[in-house]
Amino acid sequence: MIATQFDVFLIGLDGVLSSGDEVLSNAVTTVNRLYDQDKQIRFLTNDPRPTRDTIVTRLRDFGIEVTETEIITSAWATAAFLDQQDISTTAVVGSEGLRSELRDAGIDITEDAPEVVVVGADEQTTYLDIQRAARHIDQGAQFVATNSDGAFSTPDGPAPGAGAIVRAVEATVETVPTVIGKPEPLMFEMALDEIAADQQAVVVGDNPATDILGAHRAGLPGVLVADEQHTAPSDSDFRQPDATIGTLAELFTDVTAAWESPQYSWPDEIRPGVGAVVVNETDEVLLVRRADNERWALPTGTVERGEAVDEAIIREMREETGLQISVEQLTGVYSRPHQQVFSYPSGRAVHFITNCFLCTIDAGTLEVDTDEVLEINFFESDDLPADILPMHPRWIVDAIESGAGAAIR
């Protein structure tokens, strides 16, 4: 059973422990039973409005003798993050609870050249608040969001969450924020900060897109509390729970959970890509050594809006190498996440779906773009450099053997 399988439980609040002001069936009994078995518990919420002290009072009223250190809110986690970054001043778009957590961390709230702008959720947020945040970011302040939830449920229907305000600011300044709350790994890492490394932890939540995805991004198993099984599009989808239970009480039933982290990051976006196996008159293959990773690779690029894939690779080759090429045929379509998900210095991860073509040279002279490409050279297909990107030898083989048709991998 899950209750005996793990030492530490990271439990969501709304939808798991309570619904609004109402505690859910068997929730208090189950939590106290976990305490009786010396389990460590952290209660996590993306709601940036309340202070931890407010939540402690609420849980004690339910009958759970919790301490403030066991409460992890996106507001508190944001304050802790800024403190770790040695940030001393911030402007705030958000609740008094968020402001209180920031002040408690020793961070001054100011409109006078703040180092950071923190955007959270508050029912009193106005157009002028969004404008104020945008102005500070435009003037150089770092953009930090407590969480990215676009909405939260109320008895009267969905209400705008912090994510709705965050995206309004993001659209204004065209800047992506640093997000602290679920499903980002940081909040889970903070929850485990003082937990011994040999303690086995599990996340229990009600939202596949925040709790389960966040758990898996942090390398933890995720248990979904839901009336029905959640089925993600793919078994390798990070939003697929490792177990589904109807109530917290089922932690003590014959159910187990396990997660094995794959060797790639969860992508922020999927992007169409193109690649070229360009051969010369002696059947050598053109490779470029890129400045971003200093590894040899086939020429590749992305497809722009309104552009056909063959047009895209012709353009990319011209821009990247100075060569005019002809596209002979499609030789493969590649999308395996462990090979086609790339993480960038910005922190964003992109999953490329790459259409690879066999190409020949029509005209032009090789030109090295020193900003993106360090070297360009031709290689024998059976004598490729050792530091070539690991998937590209397979693409070359598929192109050479392409008489059988395009490969799908």
C-alpha positions as CSV (number, residue, x, y, z in Angstrom):
1,M,0.0,0.0,0.0
2,I,1.1,3.6,-0.7
3,A,1.0,4.5,3.0
4,T,3.7,2.0,3.8
5,Q,5.6,2.4,0.6
6,F,6.7,6.0,1.3
7,D,8.2,8.0,4.2
8,V,7.2,11.5,3.0
9,F,3.8,12.7,1.6
10,L,3.5,15.9,-0.3
11,I,-0.3,16.4,-0.1
12,G,-2.3,19.0,-2.0
13,L,-4.9,21.0,-0.1
14,D,-7.9,22.0,-2.3
15,G,-9.4,19.0,-3.9
16,V,-7.5,16.5,-1.8
17,L,-7.9,17.5,1.8
18,S,-10.8,20.0,1.4
19,S,-13.2,21.6,-1.0
20,G,-13.6,25.2,-0.2
21,D,-14.3,25.3,3.6
22,E,-15.5,21.7,3.7
23,V,-13.1,18.9,4.7
24,L,-13.4,15.9,2.4
25,S,-14.4,12.4,3.5
26,N,-11.9,10.5,5.6
27,A,-9.2,13.2,4.9
28,V,-8.5,14.2,8.5
29,T,-8.6,10.6,9.8
30,T,-6.2,9.5,7.0
31,V,-3.7,12.4,7.6
32,N,-3.6,11.7,11.4
33,R,-3.2,8.0,10.7
34,L,-0.1,8.9,8.6
35,Y,1.2,11.0,11.5
36,D,0.6,8.0,13.9
37,Q,2.9,6.0,11.6
38,D,5.6,8.6,11.9
39,K,5.2,9.7,8.3
40,Q,6.5,13.2,7.3
41,I,3.9,15.4,5.6
42,R,4.1,18.6,3.7
43,F,0.9,20.4,2.5
44,L,1.3,22.1,-0.8
45,T,-0.9,24.7,-2.4
46,N,-0.5,26.9,-5.5
47,D,-2.9,29.5,-4.0
48,P,-0.6,32.5,-3.4
49,R,-3.2,34.5,-1.4
50,P,-3.1,33.1,2.1
51,T,-0.2,33.1,4.5
52,R,1.1,29.8,6.0
53,D,-0.2,30.9,9.4
54,T,-3.7,31.2,7.9
55,I,-3.6,27.7,6.6
56,V,-2.3,26.3,9.9
57,T,-5.3,27.8,11.7
58,R,-7.6,26.3,9.0
59,L,-6.1,22.8,9.3
60,R,-6.1,22.9,13.1
61,D,-9.8,23.7,12.9
62,F,-10.3,20.6,10.8
63,G,-8.5,18.6,13.5
64,I,-5.0,18.3,12.0
65,E,-2.2,19.5,14.4
66,V,0.1,20.9,11.7
67,T,3.0,23.3,12.1
68,E,3.9,26.2,9.8
69,T,7.0,24.5,8.5
70,E,4.8,21.8,7.0
71,I,2.9,24.3,4.8
72,I,4.4,25.1,1.4
73,T,2.5,27.8,-0.5
74,S,3.5,29.3,-3.8
75,A,3.7,32.7,-2.0
76,W,6.1,31.3,0.7
77,A,8.1,29.4,-2.0
78,T,8.4,32.6,-4.0
79,A,9.7,34.5,-1.0
80,A,12.2,31.7,-0.3
81,F,13.4,31.7,-3.9
82,L,14.0,35.5,-3.9
83,D,15.9,35.2,-0.6
84,Q,18.1,32.4,-2.1
85,Q,18.8,34.7,-5.0
86,D,19.8,37.5,-2.6
87,I,17.0,39.7,-3.9
88,S,16.2,42.5,-1.4
89,T,13.5,44.6,-3.2
90,T,10.5,43.7,-5.2
91,A,7.3,45.2,-6.5
92,V,4.1,43.1,-6.1
93,V,0.9,42.4,-7.9
94,G,-0.9,40.2,-5.5
95,S,-2.6,39.7,-2.2
96,E,-1.7,41.0,1.3
97,G,-0.8,37.4,2.1
98,L,1.8,37.3,-0.6
99,R,3.2,40.6,0.6
100,S,3.4,39.3,4.2
101,E,5.4,36.3,3.2
102,L,7.8,38.5,1.2
103,R,8.3,40.8,4.1
104,D,8.8,37.9,6.5
105,A,11.7,36.8,4.3
106,G,13.3,40.2,4.7
107,I,12.4,41.5,1.2
108,D,11.3,45.2,0.9
109,I,8.3,45.9,-1.2
110,T,8.8,49.0,-3.3
111,E,7.9,50.9,-6.4
112,D,11.3,52.6,-6.6
113,A,13.4,50.6,-9.1
114,P,12.6,47.1,-7.7
115,E,15.0,44.2,-8.6
116,V,12.0,41.9,-9.2
117,V,8.3,42.1,-9.9
118,V,6.3,39.3,-8.3
119,V,2.9,38.6,-9.9
120,G,0.4,36.5,-8.0
121,A,-3.4,36.4,-7.6
122,D,-5.7,38.9,-5.9
123,E,-9.3,39.7,-6.5
124,Q,-8.5,43.4,-6.4
125,T,-6.0,43.3,-9.3
126,T,-6.6,46.1,-11.8
127,Y,-5.5,47.1,-15.3
128,L,-3.2,49.7,-13.6
129,D,-1.5,46.9,-11.6
130,I,-0.7,45.0,-14.8
131,Q,0.6,48.3,-16.4
132,R,2.7,48.9,-13.3
133,A,4.3,45.4,-13.4
134,A,5.0,45.8,-17.1
135,R,6.7,49.2,-16.6
136,H,9.1,47.7,-14.0
137,I,9.9,44.7,-16.2
138,D,10.5,47.0,-19.2
139,Q,12.9,49.0,-17.0
140,G,14.9,45.9,-16.1
141,A,13.2,44.2,-13.2
142,Q,13.2,40.4,-13.2
143,F,9.7,38.9,-13.8
144,V,8.7,36.2,-11.3
145,A,5.3,34.5,-11.1
146,T,4.0,32.7,-8.0
147,N,2.3,30.1,-10.2
148,S,0.8,29.7,-13.6
149,D,-2.7,28.3,-12.9
150,G,-5.1,30.1,-15.3
151,A,-8.2,29.5,-13.1
152,F,-9.4,28.0,-9.9
153,S,-12.8,26.5,-9.2
154,T,-15.5,28.2,-7.2
155,P,-19.2,27.3,-6.5
156,D,-20.1,29.9,-9.2
157,G,-17.7,28.5,-11.8
158,P,-14.1,29.2,-12.7
159,A,-12.4,32.4,-11.4
160,P,-9.2,33.9,-12.8
161,G,-6.1,32.5,-11.1
162,A,-2.6,33.9,-10.9
163,G,-1.8,32.6,-14.4
164,A,-4.4,34.8,-16.0
165,I,-2.7,37.9,-14.5
166,V,0.7,36.5,-15.3
167,R,-0.2,36.0,-18.9
168,A,-1.6,39.5,-19.2
169,V,1.8,40.9,-18.0
170,E,3.7,38.4,-20.2
171,A,1.7,39.5,-23.3
172,T,2.5,43.1,-22.5
173,V,6.2,42.8,-22.1
174,E,6.8,39.7,-24.3
175,T,8.9,38.3,-21.5
176,V,8.6,34.8,-20.0
177,P,8.6,34.8,-16.2
178,T,10.3,32.5,-13.7
179,V,7.5,30.4,-12.3
180,I,7.8,29.1,-8.8
181,G,4.6,27.0,-8.1
182,K,3.5,23.7,-9.4
183,P,4.1,22.1,-11.9
184,E,7.6,23.6,-11.7
185,P,10.0,21.4,-9.8
186,L,11.3,24.1,-7.5
187,M,8.3,24.0,-5.1
188,F,8.6,20.3,-4.6
189,E,12.4,20.6,-4.1
190,M,11.7,23.2,-1.4
191,A,9.2,20.9,0.3
192,L,11.9,18.3,0.6
193,D,14.7,20.7,1.5
194,E,15.0,19.4,5.1
195,I,14.1,15.8,4.4
196,A,16.8,13.2,4.5
197,A,18.0,12.0,1.1
198,D,17.1,8.3,1.9
199,Q,13.5,9.1,2.6
200,Q,11.1,8.1,-0.1
201,A,8.6,10.8,-1.1
202,V,5.3,10.8,-3.0
203,V,3.0,13.5,-4.3
204,V,-0.7,13.2,-3.7
205,G,-2.8,15.7,-5.7
206,D,-6.0,16.2,-7.7
207,N,-4.7,17.9,-10.8
208,P,-2.8,16.0,-13.5
209,A,-1.5,19.2,-15.1
210,T,0.0,20.6,-11.9
211,D,0.4,17.9,-9.2
212,I,1.2,14.9,-11.3
213,L,3.2,16.8,-13.9
214,G,5.1,18.6,-11.2
215,A,5.8,15.5,-9.3
216,H,7.3,13.8,-12.3
217,R,9.3,16.8,-13.3
218,A,10.8,16.7,-9.8
219,G,11.5,12.9,-10.2
220,L,8.8,11.9,-7.7
221,P,5.9,9.4,-8.1
222,G,2.5,11.1,-8.4
223,V,-0.8,9.8,-7.0
224,L,-4.0,11.3,-8.3
225,V,-7.1,11.8,-6.2
226,A,-10.1,11.6,-8.6
227,D,-13.4,9.9,-9.1
228,E,-12.3,8.5,-12.5
229,Q,-9.0,7.2,-13.9
230,H,-7.0,9.8,-15.9
231,T,-5.7,8.6,-19.2
232,A,-2.9,10.7,-20.8
233,P,-2.4,10.6,-24.6
234,S,0.8,8.6,-24.1
235,D,2.2,6.2,-21.4
236,S,5.3,8.4,-21.3
237,D,3.2,11.6,-20.7
238,F,4.4,13.2,-17.5
239,R,0.7,13.9,-16.6
240,Q,-0.1,10.2,-16.3
241,P,-0.5,9.3,-12.6
242,D,1.3,6.4,-11.1
243,A,-1.9,5.5,-9.2
244,T,-5.4,6.9,-8.9
245,I,-7.4,6.8,-5.7
246,G,-10.9,8.1,-4.9
247,T,-10.1,9.5,-1.4
248,L,-7.0,9.8,0.8
249,A,-8.2,6.8,2.8
250,E,-7.2,4.6,-0.2
251,L,-3.6,5.3,0.6
252,F,-4.1,2.4,3.0
253,T,-5.5,0.0,0.4
254,D,-3.8,-2.5,-1.8
255,V,-2.4,0.2,-4.2
256,T,1.2,1.0,-5.0
257,A,2.9,3.8,-7.1
258,A,6.2,4.1,-8.8
259,W,7.8,6.5,-11.3
260,E,11.0,6.0,-13.3
261,S,12.2,9.4,-14.6
262,P,13.0,9.3,-18.4
263,Q,16.2,10.8,-19.8
264,Y,14.6,14.0,-21.1
265,S,12.9,17.1,-19.8
266,W,9.1,17.7,-20.1
267,P,8.8,20.0,-23.1
268,D,7.3,23.4,-22.9
269,E,6.3,23.3,-26.5
270,I,6.4,21.1,-29.6
271,R,8.0,22.6,-32.7
272,P,8.2,21.4,-36.3
273,G,11.8,21.0,-37.5
274,V,13.8,20.1,-40.6
275,G,17.1,18.4,-41.2
276,A,19.3,17.8,-44.3
277,V,21.5,15.0,-45.3
278,V,23.5,16.9,-48.0
279,V,25.9,14.8,-50.1
280,N,28.5,16.0,-52.5
281,E,29.7,14.5,-55.8
282,T,31.9,12.0,-53.9
283,D,29.0,11.0,-51.6
284,E,30.4,12.7,-48.5
285,V,28.0,14.1,-46.0
286,L,27.9,17.8,-44.9
287,L,28.1,18.4,-41.2
288,V,28.3,21.6,-39.1
289,R,29.8,22.2,-35.7
290,R,27.4,24.4,-33.8
291,A,28.4,27.2,-31.4
292,D,25.7,26.4,-28.9
293,N,27.0,22.9,-28.0
294,E,30.3,22.6,-30.0
295,R,29.2,19.3,-31.4
296,W,29.0,18.2,-35.0
297,A,25.5,17.8,-36.5
298,L,23.5,17.7,-39.7
299,P,22.2,21.1,-40.7
300,T,18.8,21.5,-39.0
301,G,16.3,24.3,-38.4
302,T,12.6,25.1,-37.7
303,V,9.6,25.6,-40.0
304,E,8.2,29.1,-40.0
305,R,4.5,30.0,-40.2
306,G,3.2,29.6,-43.8
307,E,6.3,27.7,-44.9
308,A,6.4,24.2,-46.5
309,V,9.0,21.8,-45.0
310,D,11.0,21.6,-48.2
311,E,11.1,25.4,-48.4
312,A,12.2,25.5,-44.8
313,I,15.3,23.3,-45.3
314,I,16.3,25.1,-48.5
315,R,16.1,28.4,-46.5
316,E,18.0,27.0,-43.5
317,M,20.8,25.6,-45.7
318,R,21.2,29.0,-47.5
319,E,21.2,30.9,-44.2
320,E,23.5,28.4,-42.3
321,T,25.9,27.3,-45.0
322,G,25.6,29.6,-48.0
323,L,24.7,26.7,-50.2
324,Q,21.8,26.4,-52.7
325,I,20.4,22.9,-52.5
326,S,17.8,20.7,-54.2
327,V,15.6,18.4,-52.0
328,E,15.6,14.9,-53.5
329,Q,13.2,13.1,-51.0
330,L,12.0,12.8,-47.5
331,T,14.1,10.2,-45.7
332,G,12.7,10.2,-42.2
333,V,10.4,11.8,-39.6
334,Y,11.8,11.8,-36.1
335,S,10.2,12.6,-32.8
336,R,11.6,10.3,-30.1
337,P,11.6,12.5,-26.9
338,H,14.9,11.1,-25.5
339,Q,16.5,12.3,-28.7
340,Q,14.4,15.2,-29.9
341,V,13.8,17.2,-26.6
342,F,16.3,20.0,-26.2
343,S,16.7,22.2,-23.2
344,Y,17.9,25.8,-23.7
345,P,19.8,28.2,-21.5
346,S,16.5,30.1,-20.9
347,G,15.2,27.0,-19.1
348,R,12.6,26.2,-21.8
349,A,12.6,22.7,-23.3
350,V,11.4,22.1,-26.9
351,H,10.3,18.8,-28.5
352,F,11.1,18.9,-32.2
353,I,9.3,16.8,-34.8
354,T,12.0,16.7,-37.5
355,N,11.5,16.0,-41.2
356,C,14.8,14.9,-42.6
357,F,15.6,15.2,-46.4
358,L,18.2,13.8,-48.7
359,C,19.6,16.8,-50.5
360,T,22.1,17.7,-53.2
361,I,24.1,20.8,-53.9
362,D,23.2,23.1,-56.8
363,A,25.4,26.1,-56.2
364,G,27.1,28.4,-53.6
365,T,30.2,28.5,-51.5
366,L,30.5,27.2,-47.9
367,E,30.2,30.1,-45.5
368,V,30.8,29.9,-41.7
369,D,28.4,31.9,-39.6
370,T,30.5,32.5,-36.5
371,D,27.5,33.4,-34.4
372,E,25.9,29.9,-34.8
373,V,28.3,27.7,-36.7
374,L,32.0,27.2,-35.8
375,E,33.0,24.8,-38.7
376,I,31.5,23.2,-41.8
377,N,33.0,20.1,-43.4
378,F,32.2,17.0,-45.4
379,F,32.7,13.5,-43.9
380,E,32.6,9.9,-45.2
381,S,29.3,8.4,-44.0
382,D,31.3,5.5,-42.4
383,D,33.8,7.8,-40.7
384,L,31.8,10.4,-38.8
385,P,33.3,12.5,-36.0
386,A,33.0,11.0,-32.5
387,D,31.3,14.1,-31.1
388,I,28.4,14.1,-33.5
389,L,24.9,14.4,-32.0
390,P,23.9,10.8,-31.1
391,M,20.7,10.6,-33.3
392,H,22.3,11.9,-36.5
393,P,24.3,8.8,-37.6
394,R,20.9,7.0,-37.7
395,W,19.4,9.8,-39.9
396,I,22.3,9.5,-42.3
397,V,21.9,5.8,-42.6
398,D,18.2,6.2,-43.2
399,A,18.9,8.8,-45.9
400,I,21.5,6.6,-47.7
401,E,19.0,3.6,-47.5
402,S,16.0,5.8,-48.4
403,G,15.0,3.8,-51.4
404,A,12.8,1.8,-49.1
405,G,10.8,4.9,-48.1
406,A,10.9,7.4,-45.3
407,A,11.7,6.2,-41.8
408,I,9.4,7.1,-38.9
409,R,11.2,7.1,-35.6
